Amino acid sequence: MTKAKSRQNAAKFFFALGHQRRLRIIDVLTDHPNGLSFERLESEALILGASLSHHLRFLKDAGIIQRKIKDRYSIYRLNTAYLEMMLRSGCDRPRAVAA
């Protein structure tokens, strides 16, 4: 992976973490390692359908969550390996910020 692509992935990842509702979704999914259906996630995160769909798309596009179809339901779960890797790589090498 090129450095430009890596930076692009990191920007998408950290942007996806930049909203309270998306953090709430992550928090709820943390308590359910096997994932939750859309309906159950909607109920537990207290985020209504269209808004939940919008935020799930950001999280999925950033690689933070995974969606699996089971029977007639979409099951969402955290992609913990990717989440840990991105957080580790984004935090391992602190850099000075130019003033």
The first five atom37 places (N, CA, C, CB, O) and aatype in JSON, in Angstrom:
{
  "aatype": [12, 16, 11, 0, 11, 15, 1, 5, 2, 0, 0, 11, 13, 13, 13, 0, 10, 7, 8, 5, 1, 1, 10, 1, 9, 9, 3, 19, 10, 16, 3, 8, 14, 2, 7, 10, 15, 13, 6, 1, 10, 6, 15, 6, 0, 10, 9, 10, 7, 0, 15, 10, 15, 8, 8, 10, 1, 13, 10, 11, 3, 0, 7, 9, 9, 5, 1, 11, 9, 11, 3, 1, 18, 15, 9, 18, 1, 10, 2, 16, 0, 18, 10, 6, 12, 12, 10, 1, 15, 7, 4, 3, 1, 14, 1, 0, 19, 0, 0],
  "atom_mask": [
    [1, 1, 1, 1, 1],
    [1, 1, 1, 1, 1],
    [1, 1, 1, 1, 1],
    [1, 1, 1, 1, 1],
    [1, 1, 1, 1, 1],
    [1, 1, 1, 1, 1],
    [1, 1, 1, 1, 1],
    [1, 1, 1, 1, 1],
    [1, 1, 1, 1, 1],
    [1, 1, 1, 1, 1],
    [1, 1, 1, 1, 1],
    [1, 1, 1, 1, 1],
    [1, 1, 1, 1, 1],
    [1, 1, 1, 1, 1],
    [1, 1, 1, 1, 1],
    [1, 1, 1, 1, 1],
    [1, 1, 1, 1, 1],
    [1, 1, 1, 0, 1],
    [1, 1, 1, 1, 1],
    [1, 1, 1, 1, 1],
    [1, 1, 1, 1, 1],
    [1, 1, 1, 1, 1],
    [1, 1, 1, 1, 1],
    [1, 1, 1, 1, 1],
    [1, 1, 1, 1, 1],
    [1, 1, 1, 1, 1],
    [1, 1, 1, 1, 1],
    [1, 1, 1, 1, 1],
    [1, 1, 1, 1, 1],
    [1, 1, 1, 1, 1],
    [1, 1, 1, 1, 1],
    [1, 1, 1, 1, 1],
    [1, 1, 1, 1, 1],
    [1, 1, 1, 1, 1],
    [1, 1, 1, 0, 1],
    [1, 1, 1, 1, 1],
    [1, 1, 1, 1, 1],
    [1, 1, 1, 1, 1],
    [1, 1, 1, 1, 1],
    [1, 1, 1, 1, 1],
    [1, 1, 1, 1, 1],
    [1, 1, 1, 1, 1],
    [1, 1, 1, 1, 1],
    [1, 1, 1, 1, 1],
    [1, 1, 1, 1, 1],
    [1, 1, 1, 1, 1],
    [1, 1, 1, 1, 1],
    [1, 1, 1, 1, 1],
    [1, 1, 1, 0, 1],
    [1, 1, 1, 1, 1],
    [1, 1, 1, 1, 1],
    [1, 1, 1, 1, 1],
    [1, 1, 1, 1, 1],
    [1, 1, 1, 1, 1],
    [1, 1, 1, 1, 1],
    [1, 1, 1, 1, 1],
    [1, 1, 1, 1, 1],
    [1, 1, 1, 1, 1],
    [1, 1, 1, 1, 1],
    [1, 1, 1, 1, 1],
    [1, 1, 1, 1, 1],
    [1, 1, 1, 1, 1],
    [1, 1, 1, 0, 1],
    [1, 1, 1, 1, 1],
    [1, 1, 1, 1, 1],
    [1, 1, 1, 1, 1],
    [1, 1, 1, 1, 1],
    [1, 1, 1, 1, 1],
    [1, 1, 1, 1, 1],
    [1, 1, 1, 1, 1],
    [1, 1, 1, 1, 1],
    [1, 1, 1, 1, 1],
    [1, 1, 1, 1, 1],
    [1, 1, 1, 1, 1],
    [1, 1, 1, 1, 1],
    [1, 1, 1, 1, 1],
    [1, 1, 1, 1, 1],
    [1, 1, 1, 1, 1],
    [1, 1, 1, 1, 1],
    [1, 1, 1, 1, 1],
    [1, 1, 1, 1, 1],
    [1, 1, 1, 1, 1],
    [1, 1, 1, 1, 1],
    [1, 1, 1, 1, 1],
    [1, 1, 1, 1, 1],
    [1, 1, 1, 1, 1],
    [1, 1, 1, 1, 1],
    [1, 1, 1, 1, 1],
    [1, 1, 1, 1, 1],
    [1, 1, 1, 0, 1],
    [1, 1, 1, 1, 1],
    [1, 1, 1, 1, 1],
    [1, 1, 1, 1, 1],
    [1, 1, 1, 1, 1],
    [1, 1, 1, 1, 1],
    [1, 1, 1, 1, 1],
    [1, 1, 1, 1, 1],
    [1, 1, 1, 1, 1],
    [1, 1, 1, 1, 1]
  ],
  "atom_positions": [
    [[0.84, -1.17, 0.0], [0.0, 0.0, 0.0], [0.9, 1.24, 0.0], [-0.96, -0.01, 1.22], [1.86, 1.33, 0.76]],
    [[0.57, 2.18, -0.84], [1.35, 3.41, -0.92], [1.07, 4.29, 0.3], [1.05, 4.17, -2.22], [0.06, 4.13, 0.98]],
    [[1.98, 5.21, 0.55], [1.8, 6.13, 1.68], [0.56, 7.0, 1.47], [3.04, 7.02, 1.85], [-0.17, 7.29, 2.42]],
    [[0.31, 7.4, 0.22], [-0.87, 8.23, -0.07], [-2.15, 7.46, 0.25], [-0.86, 8.69, -1.54], [-3.07, 8.01, 0.84]],
    [[-2.21, 6.19, -0.15], [-3.39, 5.35, 0.11], [-3.54, 5.11, 1.61], [-3.28, 3.99, -0.66], [-4.65, 5.1, 2.14]],
    [[-2.43, 4.91, 2.29], [-2.44, 4.7, 3.72], [-2.98, 5.94, 4.45], [-1.03, 4.35, 4.22], [-3.78, 5.83, 5.37]],
    [[-2.54, 7.11, 4.02], [-3.03, 8.36, 4.61], [-4.52, 8.55, 4.33], [-2.24, 9.57, 4.07], [-5.27, 9.01, 5.19]],
    [[-4.94, 8.18, 3.12], [-6.34, 8.3, 2.75], [-7.2, 7.38, 3.63], [-6.54, 7.95, 1.25], [-8.26, 7.79, 4.1]],
    [[-6.74, 6.15, 3.86], [-7.46, 5.22, 4.73], [-7.53, 5.75, 6.16], [-6.79, 3.84, 4.72], [-8.56, 5.66, 6.82]],
    [[-6.41, 6.31, 6.64], [-6.38, 6.86, 8.0], [-7.34, 8.04, 8.13], [-4.95, 7.29, 8.37], [-8.04, 8.16, 9.13]],
    [[-7.37, 8.9, 7.13], [-8.28, 10.05, 7.16], [-9.74, 9.58, 7.2], [-8.05, 10.97, 5.94], [-10.54, 10.12, 7.96]],
    [[-10.07, 8.59, 6.4], [-11.44, 8.05, 6.37], [-11.79, 7.42, 7.72], [-11.6, 7.01, 5.23], [-12.89, 7.59, 8.23]],
    [[-10.83, 6.7, 8.28], [-11.01, 6.03, 9.56], [-11.28, 7.04, 10.67], [-9.78, 5.18, 9.9], [-12.27, 6.93, 11.4]],
    [[-10.39, 8.02, 10.8], [-10.53, 8.98, 11.9], [-11.72, 9.92, 11.69], [-9.25, 9.78, 12.05], [-12.34, 10.36, 12.66]],
    [[-12.05, 10.23, 10.45], [-13.25, 11.03, 10.18], [-14.5, 10.28, 10.66], [-13.37, 11.35, 8.66], [-15.41, 10.87, 11.23]],
    [[-14.52, 8.98, 10.41], [-15.68, 8.17, 10.81], [-15.85, 8.16, 12.33], [-15.53, 6.74, 10.3], [-16.96, 7.99, 12.82]],
    [[-14.77, 8.34, 13.06], [-14.84, 8.36, 14.52], [-15.26, 9.72, 15.07], [-13.5, 7.97, 15.11], [-15.45, 9.87, 16.27]],
    [[-15.41, 10.7, 14.19], [-15.62, 12.07, 14.61], [-17.06, 12.49, 14.82], [0.0, 0.0, 0.0], [-17.37, 13.67, 14.66]],
    [[-17.94, 11.58, 15.17], [-19.33, 11.96, 15.4], [-19.85, 11.17, 16.61], [-20.22, 11.69, 14.14], [-19.59, 9.98, 16.73]],
    [[-20.59, 11.86, 17.48], [-21.09, 11.22, 18.7], [-21.96, 10.0, 18.42], [-21.87, 12.21, 19.51], [-21.88, 9.0, 19.14]],
    [[-22.77, 10.06, 17.39], [-23.65, 8.91, 17.11], [-22.85, 7.71, 16.64], [-24.7, 9.28, 16.05], [-23.17, 6.57, 17.0]],
    [[-21.81, 7.94, 15.86], [-20.98, 6.81, 15.41], [-20.22, 6.22, 16.59], [-19.99, 7.26, 14.3], [-20.03, 5.01, 16.66]],
    [[-19.79, 7.07, 17.52], [-19.13, 6.55, 18.72], [-20.11, 5.77, 19.59], [-18.51, 7.71, 19.54], [-19.73, 4.78, 20.22]],
    [[-21.36, 6.19, 19.62], [-22.38, 5.45, 20.36], [-22.6, 4.08, 19.73], [-23.71, 6.24, 20.39], [-22.74, 3.08, 20.45]],
    [[-22.63, 4.02, 18.41], [-22.78, 2.73, 17.71], [-21.62, 1.81, 18.05], [-22.86, 2.95, 16.17], [-21.82, 0.63, 18.34]],
    [[-20.41, 2.35, 18.03], [-19.23, 1.55, 18.37], [-19.34, 1.06, 19.81], [-17.93, 2.37, 18.18], [-19.03, -0.1, 20.09]],
    [[-19.76, 1.94, 20.71], [-19.92, 1.56, 22.11], [-20.92, 0.42, 22.28], [-20.37, 2.77, 22.93], [-20.65, -0.53, 23.02]],
    [[-22.05, 0.51, 21.61], [-23.07, -0.54, 21.69], [-22.52, -1.85, 21.13], [-24.35, -0.13, 20.94], [-22.69, -2.91, 21.73]],
    [[-21.85, -1.78, 19.98], [-21.32, -3.0, 19.36], [-20.18, -3.61, 20.17], [-20.83, -2.7, 17.93], [-19.93, -4.82, 20.08]],
    [[-19.5, -2.81, 20.96], [-18.44, -3.32, 21.83], [-19.01, -4.33, 22.82], [-17.75, -2.17, 22.58], [-18.35, -5.31, 23.18]],
    [[-20.23, -4.09, 23.26], [-20.88, -4.99, 24.22], [-21.48, -6.23, 23.56], [-21.96, -4.25, 24.97], [-22.0, -7.11, 24.25]],
    [[-21.43, -6.3, 22.23], [-22.03, -7.42, 21.48], [-21.05, -7.92, 20.42], [-23.38, -6.97, 20.8], [-21.2, -7.62, 19.24]],
    [[-20.04, -8.69, 20.84], [-19.01, -9.14, 19.89], [-19.53, -9.98, 18.73], [-17.98, -9.93, 20.63], [-18.88, -10.06, 17.69]],
    [[-20.69, -10.6, 18.89], [-21.26, -11.38, 17.78], [-22.11, -10.52, 16.86], [-22.1, -12.52, 18.33], [-22.62, -11.01, 15.85]],
    [[-22.26, -9.27, 17.19], [-22.98, -8.35, 16.34], [-24.44, -8.21, 16.72], [0.0, 0.0, 0.0], [-24.97, -8.95, 17.56]],
    [[-25.09, -7.24, 16.07], [-26.51, -6.97, 16.28], [-27.19, -6.75, 14.95], [-26.71, -5.76, 17.2], [-26.57, -6.28, 13.99]],
    [[-28.46, -7.08, 14.91], [-29.25, -6.76, 13.72], [-29.47, -5.25, 13.69], [-30.62, -7.53, 13.72], [-29.31, -4.56, 14.69]],
    [[-29.84, -4.75, 12.51], [-30.12, -3.33, 12.36], [-31.19, -2.89, 13.36], [-30.57, -3.02, 10.91], [-31.04, -1.85, 14.01]],
    [[-32.24, -3.67, 13.49], [-33.35, -3.32, 14.37], [-32.91, -3.26, 15.83], [-34.48, -4.32, 14.19], [-33.29, -2.35, 16.56]],
    [[-32.14, -4.22, 16.23], [-31.67, -4.25, 17.62], [-30.67, -3.13, 17.88], [-31.02, -5.61, 17.95], [-30.68, -2.52, 18.95]],
    [[-29.82, -2.86, 16.9], [-28.85, -1.76, 17.02], [-29.59, -0.42, 17.12], [-27.87, -1.76, 15.82], [-29.23, 0.45, 17.91]],
    [[-30.63, -0.28, 16.31], [-31.46, 0.92, 16.35], [-32.05, 1.11, 17.75], [-32.59, 0.84, 15.29], [-32.06, 2.23, 18.28]],
    [[-32.54, 0.05, 18.33], [-33.15, 0.09, 19.65], [-32.12, 0.39, 20.75], [-33.85, -1.22, 19.94], [-32.39, 1.21, 21.63]],
    [[-30.98, -0.26, 20.7], [-29.98, -0.09, 21.76], [-29.2, 1.21, 21.65], [-29.03, -1.24, 21.73], [-28.82, 1.79, 22.67]],
    [[-28.94, 1.66, 20.43], [-28.19, 2.9, 20.25], [-29.09, 4.13, 20.32], [-27.45, 2.88, 18.92], [-28.6, 5.26, 20.43]],
    [[-30.4, 3.9, 20.26], [-31.38, 4.99, 20.28], [-31.16, 5.97, 19.13], [-31.32, 5.73, 21.62], [-31.19, 7.19, 19.31]],
    [[-30.94, 5.4, 17.95], [-30.77, 6.19, 16.73], [-31.78, 5.66, 15.73], [-29.28, 6.1, 16.17], [-31.82, 4.46, 15.45]],
    [[-32.59, 6.55, 15.18], [-33.65, 6.14, 14.25], [-33.09, 5.67, 12.91], [-34.62, 7.28, 14.04], [-31.98, 6.04, 12.52]],
    [[-33.88, 4.86, 12.2], [-33.49, 4.17, 10.97], [-32.64, 4.9, 9.96], [0.0, 0.0, 0.0], [-31.53, 4.47, 9.68]],
    [[-33.14, 6.02, 9.4], [-32.4, 6.71, 8.34], [-31.07, 7.25, 8.86], [-33.24, 7.86, 7.77], [-30.06, 7.19, 8.17]],
    [[-31.09, 7.78, 10.07], [-29.86, 8.31, 10.65], [-28.88, 7.18, 10.96], [-30.17, 9.11, 11.94], [-27.68, 7.3, 10.72]],
    [[-29.39, 6.08, 11.48], [-28.54, 4.93, 11.77], [-27.91, 4.41, 10.49], [-29.36, 3.81, 12.46], [-26.71, 4.11, 10.46]],
    [[-28.69, 4.29, 9.45], [-28.19, 3.83, 8.15], [-27.05, 4.72, 7.66], [-29.32, 3.8, 7.11], [-26.03, 4.23, 7.18]],
    [[-27.25, 6.01, 7.77], [-26.24, 7.0, 7.36], [-24.93, 6.77, 8.11], [-26.76, 8.44, 7.61], [-23.86, 6.73, 7.5]],
    [[-25.0, 6.63, 9.43], [-23.8, 6.47, 10.24], [-23.15, 5.1, 10.05], [-24.13, 6.69, 11.7], [-21.92, 4.98, 10.08]],
    [[-23.97, 4.07, 9.86], [-23.4, 2.74, 9.59], [-22.61, 2.74, 8.29], [-24.52, 1.68, 9.53], [-21.58, 2.07, 8.19]],
    [[-23.09, 3.48, 7.3], [-22.37, 3.55, 6.02], [-20.97, 4.15, 6.21], [-23.17, 4.4, 5.0], [-20.0, 3.64, 5.66]],
    [[-20.86, 5.22, 7.0], [-19.55, 5.82, 7.28], [-18.63, 4.81, 7.97], [-19.71, 7.08, 8.16], [-17.47, 4.66, 7.6]],
    [[-19.17, 4.13, 8.97], [-18.36, 3.17, 9.73], [-17.95, 1.98, 8.86], [-19.14, 2.68, 10.95], [-16.82, 1.5, 8.97]],
    [[-18.84, 1.51, 8.02], [-18.53, 0.38, 7.13], [-17.51, 0.78, 6.08], [-19.82, -0.14, 6.45], [-16.56, 0.04, 5.82]],
    [[-17.69, 1.96, 5.47], [-16.73, 2.43, 4.46], [-15.34, 2.64, 5.03], [-17.23, 3.72, 3.84], [-14.35, 2.51, 4.31]],
    [[-15.27, 2.96, 6.32], [-13.98, 3.17, 6.97], [-13.37, 1.85, 7.46], [-14.13, 4.13, 8.14], [-12.23, 1.83, 7.94]],
    [[-14.12, 0.75, 7.35], [-13.6, -0.55, 7.77], [-13.79, -0.84, 9.25], [0.0, 0.0, 0.0], [-13.31, -1.86, 9.75]],
    [[-14.49, 0.04, 9.96], [-14.65, -0.1, 11.41], [-15.66, -1.17, 11.78], [-15.06, 1.23, 12.02], [-15.52, -1.85, 12.79]],
    [[-16.69, -1.32, 10.95], [-17.67, -2.37, 11.2], [-17.78, -3.25, 9.96], [-19.05, -1.77, 11.56], [-17.39, -2.88, 8.86]],
    [[-18.34, -4.43, 10.19], [-18.6, -5.37, 9.11], [-20.09, -5.7, 9.1], [-17.74, -6.67, 9.26], [-20.73, -5.71, 10.15]],
    [[-20.61, -5.95, 7.93], [-22.02, -6.3, 7.78], [-22.1, -7.7, 7.19], [-22.78, -5.28, 6.87], [-21.44, -8.01, 6.2]],
    [[-22.92, -8.53, 7.8], [-23.12, -9.89, 7.32], [-24.62, -10.11, 7.19], [-22.46, -10.96, 8.28], [-25.39, -9.68, 8.05]],
    [[-25.03, -10.77, 6.13], [-26.43, -11.11, 5.95], [-26.68, -12.48, 6.55], [-26.83, -11.08, 4.43], [-26.01, -13.45, 6.2]],
    [[-27.63, -12.55, 7.47], [-27.99, -13.82, 8.1], [-29.5, -13.95, 8.02], [-27.48, -13.89, 9.61], [-30.24, -13.15, 8.59]],
    [[-29.94, -14.96, 7.3], [-31.36, -15.12, 6.99], [-31.84, -13.85, 6.28], [-32.19, -15.39, 8.29], [-31.37, -13.53, 5.2]],
    [[-32.76, -13.16, 6.89], [-33.28, -11.93, 6.27], [-32.71, -10.67, 6.92], [-34.8, -11.89, 6.36], [-33.14, -9.56, 6.61]],
    [[-31.75, -10.83, 7.81], [-31.27, -9.71, 8.61], [-29.83, -9.33, 8.28], [-31.39, -10.05, 10.08], [-29.01, -10.18, 7.93]],
    [[-29.55, -8.05, 8.39], [-28.18, -7.57, 8.34], [-27.66, -7.55, 9.76], [-28.08, -6.14, 7.66], [-28.27, -6.97, 10.66]],
    [[-26.52, -8.18, 9.96], [-25.89, -8.22, 11.28], [-24.63, -7.36, 11.19], [-25.55, -9.7, 11.73], [-23.79, -7.55, 10.31]],
    [[-24.51, -6.41, 12.12], [-23.36, -5.51, 12.16], [-22.51, -5.85, 13.37], [-23.81, -4.03, 12.21], [-23.01, -6.07, 14.48]],
    [[-21.21, -5.88, 13.13], [-20.29, -6.11, 14.24], [-19.01, -5.33, 14.01], [-19.98, -7.61, 14.39], [-18.68, -4.96, 12.89]],
    [[-18.3, -5.09, 15.11], [-17.04, -4.35, 15.0], [-15.99, -5.2, 14.31], [-16.54, -3.92, 16.39], [-15.92, -6.41, 14.5]],
    [[-15.19, -4.55, 13.5], [-14.01, -5.18, 12.91], [-12.87, -4.86, 13.87], [-13.72, -4.65, 11.42], [-12.06, -3.97, 13.62]],
    [[-12.81, -5.6, 14.97], [-11.89, -5.26, 16.06], [-10.42, -5.32, 15.65], [-12.11, -6.2, 17.23], [-9.62, -4.5, 16.1]],
    [[-10.06, -6.26, 14.8], [-8.66, -6.36, 14.38], [-8.25, -5.08, 13.63], [-8.45, -7.61, 13.48], [-7.18, -4.53, 13.88]],
    [[-9.1, -4.63, 12.72], [-8.79, -3.42, 11.95], [-8.82, -2.19, 12.86], [-9.79, -3.24, 10.78], [-7.97, -1.31, 12.75]],
    [[-9.78, -2.12, 13.74], [-9.9, -1.01, 14.67], [-8.64, -0.89, 15.54], [-11.14, -1.18, 15.56], [-8.08, 0.2, 15.69]],
    [[-8.2, -2.0, 16.09], [-6.98, -2.0, 16.91], [-5.75, -1.62, 16.09], [-6.77, -3.37, 17.55], [-4.92, -0.84, 16.55]],
    [[-5.63, -2.17, 14.89], [-4.48, -1.86, 14.04], [-4.42, -0.37, 13.71], [-4.53, -2.69, 12.75], [-3.36, 0.25, 13.8]],
    [[-5.56, 0.2, 13.32], [-5.58, 1.61, 12.94], [-5.3, 2.51, 14.14], [-6.93, 1.98, 12.33], [-4.57, 3.5, 14.01]],
    [[-5.86, 2.19, 15.27], [-5.6, 3.01, 16.45], [-4.14, 2.9, 16.87], [-6.5, 2.58, 17.6], [-3.53, 3.9, 17.27]],
    [[-3.59, 1.71, 16.78], [-2.18, 1.52, 17.13], [-1.28, 2.27, 16.16], [-1.83, 0.02, 17.13], [-0.34, 2.94, 16.59]],
    [[-1.54, 2.16, 14.88], [-0.67, 2.81, 13.89], [-0.84, 4.33, 13.92], [-0.98, 2.28, 12.48], [0.1, 5.06, 13.62]],
    [[-2.02, 4.8, 14.28], [-2.24, 6.23, 14.35], [-1.69, 6.86, 15.61], [0.0, 0.0, 0.0], [-1.5, 8.07, 15.67]],
    [[-1.41, 6.04, 16.61], [-0.97, 6.57, 17.9], [0.48, 6.19, 18.24], [-1.88, 6.08, 18.99], [1.04, 6.73, 19.19]],
    [[1.08, 5.29, 17.48], [2.42, 4.82, 17.81], [3.49, 5.87, 17.56], [2.74, 3.59, 17.02], [4.47, 5.94, 18.29]],
    [[3.31, 6.68, 16.53], [4.37, 7.59, 16.15], [3.89, 9.05, 16.27], [4.84, 7.29, 14.72], [3.52, 9.66, 15.27]],
    [[3.92, 9.59, 17.5], [3.51, 10.98, 17.63], [4.5, 11.88, 16.89], [3.42, 11.38, 19.13], [5.71, 11.66, 16.91]],
    [[3.97, 12.88, 16.27], [4.82, 13.81, 15.52], [4.57, 15.22, 16.02], [4.55, 13.72, 13.99], [3.47, 15.57, 16.44]],
    [[5.61, 16.02, 15.97], [5.47, 17.42, 16.36], [4.61, 18.14, 15.33], [6.86, 18.1, 16.5], [4.7, 17.88, 14.13]],
    [[3.8, 19.03, 15.81], [2.94, 19.82, 14.94], [3.59, 21.19, 14.75], [1.49, 19.95, 15.52], [3.93, 21.87, 15.72]],
    [[3.76, 21.57, 13.5], [4.35, 22.87, 13.23], [3.41, 23.97, 13.68], [4.69, 23.02, 11.73], [2.2, 23.9, 13.46]],
    [[3.97, 24.97, 14.31], [3.15, 26.1, 14.81], [2.88, 27.1, 13.72], [3.83, 26.79, 15.98], [2.21, 28.1, 13.95]]
  ]
}
